[in-house]
Amino acid sequence: MALNIQMPQLGLTMKEGLIAEWKKKLGDPVAKGDVIFSVENDKATVDVEAQGSGLLAAVYVEEMVTVPVGTVVGVIAEAGEKVEAKAAPASAKATEKAAIAETKSSAVAPATPEAPAADPHAALTADLSAAPTAKAQAKVAPPNQKPPQADGFVLASPLARQTAEALGINLTDVRGTGPEGAVVERDLPKAELGSMPAYEKQKAPERAASGPILPVSEEGSIIKLSKIQMISAERLAESWMTIPQFTLYDEADAEAILELAAEFKQKGEPVSLTVILAKLLAHAVADYPLVNGSWLGDGKVMSYSKVNVNVAMDTPDGLVVPVLRDCKGRGFKVLGADMKALSEKAKSKSLSPSDYKGGTITLSNLGMFGIKRFRAIVNPPQTAIIAVGAIGDRLVPGDEELETYRAIEYSITADHRVVDGAYAARFMARLRSLIEDPFLLLM
């Protein structure tokens, strides 16, 4: 019996997902538990496993297309079983394909009477006994085949043609992977490195990490953000427009936490300053529980029993904020090991939806970049985010001359509907006392 493949919901807040890659192709055999495709949502790229066995009988949604949760994206069926065929959801690729067809007809074909449009529902069944043949036909162009040409014309999408012209790329040297072997924009980065001057090649890794650069005009270019960056932008814009936020700044003597971090390092234990601050933050929150909560509306606030700290991490694809769990109830060493594992998963793009779930407050540390102080934006639906800057020297009067000590600056940005300035100030004072004497937590 045919089994529909749906876009899964990988988190409570996920409303749509982007198919990053089909791991199985049309007509391929599929066993239950096989990774069939990967989904990119606002937090990570996740592999999706098949829930049944058979052949991949239909693919309704192409790669790099975003669809709502629950959308049927394909079908698994037995050999010879009939499955319904339907038109794929509208997408940027569909638009690009139409543009290619229009370009092709206007460039290489004489004017002819318009043919009747094909009915997408005319073919309602597909015979899986011929699946391998269908799979072969689905390939738009052999990998060693160059784009179709007629009288010097190269079949390409308008965007690909514009990008190639700006980068000085000869389209005849590019193998197309679009409809009918046409060159599309995604094909150009492969050729870009080979066509760029040496000084431009040195910039390529940084450019790739920031997303593809689309030429616009002589004035500049548009850089396309990753899916994670786009969703993050939307969430932060919503936070800024809907949450009345205020920020308080403070600083503390950092000598004690530096000494503590040095002791863990000497023992070979992965306890960073970020981990130490997350632990201290959790203990400060225990005395001021509204900081560790969420606004529910109608005068109600959810105050969470555990302190799960979202820790901001920088990756080539943008900012991610996995959760360091139960920072008050667990020790420095255990939290350090968890933090190291999360960091490695973030770098390898293998964070799962569960790694983001359940955060109650956020910690953002830019001290390693030399930033002294900054204001962060609340990560909804949380009440507060703590922003930590670099540790620097301070001069204070001594008995006979000026003396120096190491200080750390930090801030809290909070939802004014949940906490007021005085409440947040008392929380900050409690956090300062713990930063200046963290060894109390080891007793």
C-alpha positions as CSV (number, residue, x, y, z in Angstrom):
1,M,0.0,0.0,0.0
2,A,1.3,3.4,-1.0
3,L,2.7,5.5,1.9
4,N,2.7,9.3,1.7
5,I,5.9,11.1,2.8
6,Q,5.0,14.3,4.6
7,M,7.0,17.3,5.6
8,P,7.6,16.6,9.3
9,Q,7.2,19.0,12.2
10,L,10.7,19.1,13.8
11,G,9.7,21.4,16.7
12,L,6.7,23.0,18.3
13,T,7.3,26.3,16.6
14,M,8.1,24.9,13.1
15,K,5.5,25.8,10.5
16,E,7.4,25.0,7.3
17,G,10.5,23.3,6.1
18,L,12.9,23.4,3.1
19,I,13.9,20.2,1.4
20,A,17.7,20.6,1.3
21,E,18.4,17.4,-0.5
22,W,16.7,14.2,-1.6
23,K,18.9,11.3,-0.4
24,K,16.9,8.9,-2.5
25,K,16.0,9.5,-6.2
26,L,12.8,8.6,-8.1
27,G,12.6,4.8,-8.5
28,D,15.2,4.0,-5.8
29,P,14.5,1.2,-3.4
30,V,13.8,2.4,0.1
31,A,14.0,0.4,3.4
32,K,12.2,1.5,6.6
33,G,14.7,3.7,8.5
34,D,16.6,4.8,5.4
35,V,17.4,8.5,5.3
36,I,15.1,9.7,2.4
37,F,15.6,13.4,2.4
38,S,17.0,16.2,4.6
39,V,15.0,19.2,5.9
40,E,16.3,22.6,6.7
41,N,14.3,24.6,9.2
42,D,15.1,27.7,11.3
43,K,17.6,25.9,13.5
44,A,19.3,23.0,11.7
45,T,19.4,20.6,8.8
46,V,17.8,17.3,9.8
47,D,17.7,13.9,8.1
48,V,14.3,12.4,7.7
49,E,13.9,8.6,7.8
50,A,11.5,6.5,5.7
51,Q,8.5,5.1,7.7
52,G,8.0,2.2,5.3
53,S,9.7,0.1,2.6
54,G,9.3,0.0,-1.1
55,L,10.3,2.2,-4.0
56,L,10.3,6.0,-4.1
57,A,7.3,6.2,-6.4
58,A,6.8,9.9,-6.6
59,V,8.6,13.2,-5.7
60,Y,6.2,16.1,-5.5
61,V,8.5,18.8,-4.0
62,E,11.9,19.6,-5.5
63,E,15.1,20.4,-3.6
64,M,15.4,23.9,-2.2
65,V,11.6,24.4,-2.1
66,T,9.9,25.4,1.2
67,V,6.5,23.9,2.0
68,P,4.2,23.9,5.1
69,V,4.4,21.1,7.7
70,G,2.3,18.2,6.7
71,T,2.6,18.7,3.0
72,V,2.9,15.4,1.1
73,V,6.3,15.7,-0.6
74,G,6.6,12.2,-2.1
75,V,5.3,8.6,-2.0
76,I,6.7,5.2,-1.2
77,A,5.0,2.3,-2.9
78,E,5.5,-1.3,-3.9
79,A,6.8,-2.2,-7.4
80,G,4.0,-2.1,-9.9
81,E,1.6,-0.2,-7.6
82,K,-0.2,2.8,-9.1
83,V,0.2,6.1,-7.3
84,E,-1.5,9.4,-8.0
85,A,0.5,12.0,-9.8
86,K,0.0,15.7,-9.0
87,A,1.6,19.0,-9.7
88,A,4.4,20.1,-7.3
89,P,3.8,23.2,-5.2
90,A,4.7,26.5,-6.8
91,S,8.3,27.4,-6.1
92,A,11.1,29.6,-7.2
93,K,12.3,26.7,-9.4
94,A,9.0,26.5,-11.2
95,T,9.2,30.2,-11.9
96,E,12.8,29.8,-13.1
97,K,11.8,26.9,-15.3
98,A,9.0,29.0,-16.9
99,A,11.5,31.8,-17.5
100,I,13.9,29.4,-19.1
101,A,11.2,28.1,-21.4
102,E,10.2,31.6,-22.4
103,T,13.9,32.5,-23.1
104,K,14.4,29.4,-25.1
105,S,11.3,29.9,-27.3
106,S,12.1,33.6,-28.0
107,A,15.8,33.0,-28.7
108,V,15.9,29.8,-30.8
109,A,12.4,29.0,-32.0
110,P,10.3,30.8,-34.8
111,A,6.9,32.1,-33.9
112,T,4.3,29.3,-34.0
113,P,0.7,29.1,-32.9
114,E,0.4,28.6,-29.2
115,A,0.0,25.0,-28.2
116,P,-2.7,24.1,-25.6
117,A,-1.4,24.0,-22.1
118,A,-0.7,20.6,-20.6
119,D,-3.2,19.4,-18.0
120,P,-1.2,18.7,-14.8
121,H,-3.9,16.2,-13.8
122,A,-4.1,14.4,-17.1
123,A,-1.7,11.7,-16.0
124,L,-3.2,10.4,-12.7
125,T,-1.2,7.2,-12.4
126,A,2.4,6.1,-12.6
127,D,3.5,2.5,-13.2
128,L,6.3,1.6,-10.7
129,S,7.3,-1.4,-12.8
130,A,8.8,1.2,-15.1
131,A,10.3,3.3,-12.3
132,P,14.0,2.8,-13.3
133,T,13.1,4.1,-16.8
134,A,11.3,7.0,-15.2
135,K,14.2,7.7,-13.1
136,A,16.5,7.8,-16.1
137,Q,14.2,10.1,-17.9
138,A,14.1,12.4,-14.9
139,K,17.7,13.3,-15.3
140,V,17.8,16.6,-17.1
141,A,21.2,16.2,-18.5
142,P,24.1,13.7,-18.2
143,P,26.9,15.1,-16.0
144,N,29.3,15.3,-18.9
145,Q,26.8,17.0,-21.2
146,K,27.1,20.7,-21.9
147,P,24.0,22.9,-22.1
148,P,21.9,22.6,-25.3
149,Q,23.0,25.2,-27.9
150,A,21.5,26.4,-31.1
151,D,23.4,28.9,-33.3
152,G,25.7,29.8,-30.3
153,F,22.8,30.2,-27.9
154,V,23.2,28.5,-24.4
155,L,20.0,27.6,-22.6
156,A,20.1,29.3,-19.3
157,S,17.8,31.0,-16.8
158,P,17.7,34.9,-16.8
159,L,19.3,34.9,-13.3
160,A,22.1,32.6,-14.3
161,R,22.7,34.6,-17.4
162,Q,22.9,37.9,-15.4
163,T,25.2,36.3,-12.8
164,A,27.5,34.8,-15.4
165,E,27.8,38.1,-17.2
166,A,28.7,40.0,-14.0
167,L,31.3,37.4,-13.0
168,G,32.8,37.0,-16.5
169,I,31.8,33.4,-16.8
170,N,31.4,31.8,-20.3
171,L,28.1,29.9,-20.2
172,T,29.4,27.4,-22.8
173,D,31.9,26.2,-20.2
174,V,29.2,25.5,-17.6
175,R,27.3,22.2,-17.4
176,G,23.6,22.8,-16.6
177,T,21.5,20.9,-14.2
178,G,18.2,22.7,-14.8
179,P,15.3,21.7,-17.0
180,E,16.4,20.2,-20.3
181,G,20.0,20.7,-19.2
182,A,19.7,24.5,-18.9
183,V,22.2,26.4,-16.8
184,V,20.6,27.7,-13.6
185,E,22.1,30.0,-10.9
186,R,23.1,27.1,-8.6
187,D,25.4,25.8,-11.3
188,L,27.6,28.9,-11.4
189,P,29.5,28.8,-8.0
190,K,31.2,25.6,-9.3
191,A,32.5,27.5,-12.3
192,E,33.1,30.7,-10.3
193,L,36.3,29.7,-8.6
194,G,37.8,28.5,-11.9
195,S,36.9,31.8,-13.6
196,M,37.9,34.3,-10.9
197,P,41.3,36.0,-10.7
198,A,43.7,34.8,-8.0
199,Y,43.0,37.6,-5.7
200,E,39.2,36.9,-5.9
201,K,39.7,33.2,-5.2
202,Q,41.2,34.1,-1.8
203,K,37.9,35.7,-0.8
204,A,35.8,32.7,-2.0
205,P,35.6,30.8,1.3
206,E,34.3,33.9,3.2
207,R,31.9,34.6,0.4
208,A,30.5,31.1,0.4
209,A,30.0,31.3,4.2
210,S,27.9,34.4,3.8
211,G,25.6,33.0,1.1
212,P,25.6,33.4,-2.7
213,I,26.3,36.9,-4.1
214,L,23.8,38.0,-6.7
215,P,24.9,40.9,-9.0
216,V,22.5,43.8,-9.1
217,S,24.3,46.8,-10.5
218,E,27.5,48.7,-10.5
219,E,26.5,50.1,-7.0
220,G,26.6,46.7,-5.3
221,S,25.3,43.2,-4.9
222,I,22.7,41.3,-2.9
223,I,23.9,38.6,-0.6
224,K,21.3,35.8,-0.1
225,L,21.1,34.7,3.6
226,S,20.9,31.1,4.6
227,K,17.6,29.7,5.8
228,I,18.7,29.9,9.4
229,Q,19.7,33.5,9.0
230,M,16.4,34.4,7.3
231,I,14.2,32.8,10.1
232,S,16.4,34.4,12.7
233,A,15.9,37.8,11.1
234,E,12.1,37.3,11.1
235,R,12.1,36.2,14.8
236,L,14.2,39.1,16.0
237,A,12.2,41.6,14.0
238,E,9.1,40.2,15.7
239,S,10.7,40.4,19.1
240,W,11.8,44.0,18.6
241,M,8.3,45.1,17.4
242,T,6.2,43.2,19.9
243,I,8.2,43.1,23.2
244,P,8.8,46.3,25.2
245,Q,12.5,45.8,26.0
246,F,14.9,47.6,28.2
247,T,18.6,47.1,28.9
248,L,20.8,47.5,32.1
249,Y,24.6,47.3,32.1
250,D,26.9,46.3,34.9
251,E,30.5,45.0,35.4
252,A,32.2,42.8,38.0
253,D,35.6,41.8,39.1
254,A,36.6,38.9,36.9
255,E,39.7,37.6,38.7
256,A,37.8,34.8,40.5
257,I,36.1,33.3,37.4
258,L,39.5,33.6,35.5
259,E,41.1,31.6,38.3
260,L,38.3,29.0,38.3
261,A,38.6,28.6,34.5
262,A,42.4,28.2,34.8
263,E,41.9,25.4,37.4
264,F,39.6,23.5,35.1
265,K,42.0,24.0,32.2
266,Q,44.9,22.7,34.2
267,K,42.9,19.5,34.9
268,G,42.1,19.1,31.2
269,E,38.4,19.6,31.7
270,P,36.4,21.6,29.1
271,V,34.9,24.2,31.3
272,S,34.9,27.5,29.5
273,L,34.1,31.0,30.8
274,T,30.8,30.7,28.9
275,V,29.9,27.5,30.9
276,I,30.9,29.1,34.2
277,L,28.8,32.2,33.4
278,A,25.8,30.0,32.4
279,K,26.1,28.2,35.8
280,L,26.3,31.4,37.8
281,L,23.5,32.9,35.8
282,A,21.3,29.9,36.7
283,H,22.0,30.4,40.4
284,A,21.2,34.1,40.2
285,V,17.9,33.3,38.5
286,A,16.9,31.1,41.4
287,D,16.5,34.2,43.5
288,Y,14.7,36.1,40.8
289,P,12.4,33.6,39.0
290,L,10.6,36.1,36.8
291,V,13.8,36.5,34.8
292,N,13.5,32.8,33.9
293,G,10.0,33.0,32.5
294,S,7.7,33.8,29.6
295,W,4.9,36.3,29.1
296,L,1.6,34.4,28.5
297,G,-0.7,37.4,28.3
298,D,-3.7,38.3,30.3
299,G,-1.4,39.2,33.2
300,K,0.1,35.7,33.5
301,V,3.8,34.7,33.4
302,M,5.2,31.2,33.2
303,S,8.1,30.8,35.6
304,Y,10.1,27.7,34.7
305,S,11.3,25.2,37.4
306,K,14.7,24.6,35.6
307,V,17.1,27.0,34.1
308,N,17.9,25.9,30.5
309,V,20.3,28.4,29.0
310,N,20.3,28.9,25.2
311,V,23.9,29.6,24.4
312,A,24.5,31.7,21.2
313,M,27.1,30.1,18.9
314,D,28.5,31.5,15.7
315,T,28.6,29.2,12.7
316,P,29.2,29.7,8.9
317,D,25.5,29.4,8.4
318,G,24.6,32.0,11.0
319,L,23.8,32.2,14.7
320,V,22.5,29.1,16.4
321,V,21.3,28.9,20.1
322,P,21.3,25.3,21.4
323,V,20.3,24.6,25.0
324,L,22.6,23.9,27.9
325,R,20.2,22.1,30.2
326,D,19.6,22.4,33.9
327,C,22.5,24.7,34.6
328,K,21.6,25.1,38.3
329,G,21.1,21.4,39.0
330,R,24.3,20.1,37.4
331,G,28.0,20.7,38.0
332,F,30.6,22.6,36.1
333,K,32.3,19.6,34.6
334,V,29.1,18.0,33.3
335,L,27.9,21.2,31.8
336,G,31.4,21.7,30.2
337,A,31.2,18.3,28.5
338,D,27.7,19.1,27.2
339,M,28.8,22.5,25.9
340,K,31.8,20.9,24.1
341,A,29.5,18.4,22.4
342,L,27.0,21.1,21.4
343,S,29.8,23.2,19.9
344,E,31.1,20.3,17.9
345,K,27.6,19.5,16.6
346,A,27.1,23.1,15.7
347,K,30.3,23.2,13.6
348,S,29.4,20.0,11.8
349,K,25.8,21.2,11.2
350,S,24.5,18.1,13.1
351,L,22.4,19.8,15.8
352,S,19.0,18.2,16.1
353,P,15.6,19.9,17.0
354,S,15.9,18.5,20.5
355,D,19.2,20.4,21.0
356,Y,17.2,23.7,20.7
357,K,14.1,22.7,22.7
358,G,13.2,24.0,26.1
359,G,15.4,27.1,26.5
360,T,14.2,29.5,29.3
361,I,16.9,32.2,29.1
362,T,19.6,33.1,26.6
363,L,23.3,33.9,27.1
364,S,25.3,35.6,24.4
365,N,29.1,36.0,24.9
366,L,31.1,38.2,22.5
367,G,34.0,38.6,24.8
368,M,36.2,36.4,22.6
369,F,35.8,39.0,19.8
370,G,37.0,41.8,21.9
371,I,33.6,43.5,22.2
372,K,33.5,45.3,25.6
373,R,29.7,45.7,25.9
374,F,26.6,45.3,23.8
375,R,22.8,45.1,23.9
376,A,21.2,41.9,22.8
377,I,17.6,41.3,21.7
378,V,15.2,39.1,23.7
379,N,14.8,35.6,22.2
380,P,11.0,35.1,22.3
381,P,9.1,33.8,24.1
382,Q,11.8,34.2,26.8
383,T,11.9,37.2,29.2
384,A,15.6,38.0,29.2
385,I,18.9,37.6,27.4
386,I,22.3,38.2,29.1
387,A,25.0,39.8,26.9
388,V,28.7,39.4,28.0
389,G,31.6,41.4,26.8
390,A,35.4,41.2,26.9
391,I,37.4,41.1,30.1
392,G,39.6,44.2,30.4
393,D,41.9,45.9,32.9
394,R,40.6,48.5,35.3
395,L,42.5,51.1,37.4
396,V,41.5,51.7,41.0
397,P,43.2,53.7,43.8
398,G,45.5,51.7,46.0
399,D,47.1,52.5,49.3
400,E,50.1,54.2,47.7
401,E,49.5,54.1,43.9
402,L,47.0,53.0,41.3
403,E,46.3,49.3,41.1
404,T,44.7,47.2,38.3
405,Y,42.2,44.4,38.3
406,R,40.4,42.4,35.6
407,A,36.7,43.4,35.0
408,I,34.0,41.8,32.9
409,E,31.0,43.8,31.5
410,Y,27.6,42.3,31.0
411,S,24.0,43.4,30.4
412,I,20.5,42.2,30.7
413,T,17.8,43.0,28.1
414,A,14.4,42.1,29.5
415,D,10.7,42.1,28.7
416,H,9.2,45.0,30.6
417,R,5.9,43.3,30.8
418,V,7.4,40.7,33.1
419,V,10.1,42.5,35.0
420,D,10.7,46.1,35.8
421,G,14.0,48.0,36.1
422,A,14.4,47.6,39.9
423,Y,13.8,43.8,39.8
424,A,16.3,43.4,36.9
425,A,18.8,45.6,38.8
426,R,18.6,43.3,41.9
427,F,19.1,40.3,39.7
428,M,22.2,41.9,38.1
429,A,23.6,42.6,41.6
430,R,23.1,39.0,42.6
431,L,24.9,37.9,39.4
432,R,27.8,40.2,40.2
433,S,28.2,38.7,43.6
434,L,28.4,35.2,42.2
435,I,30.9,36.3,39.4
436,E,33.1,37.8,42.1
437,D,32.9,34.7,44.3
438,P,32.0,31.6,42.2
439,F,33.9,29.2,44.6
440,L,30.9,29.3,46.9
441,L,29.1,27.0,44.5
442,L,31.9,24.4,44.8
443,M,31.5,24.1,48.6
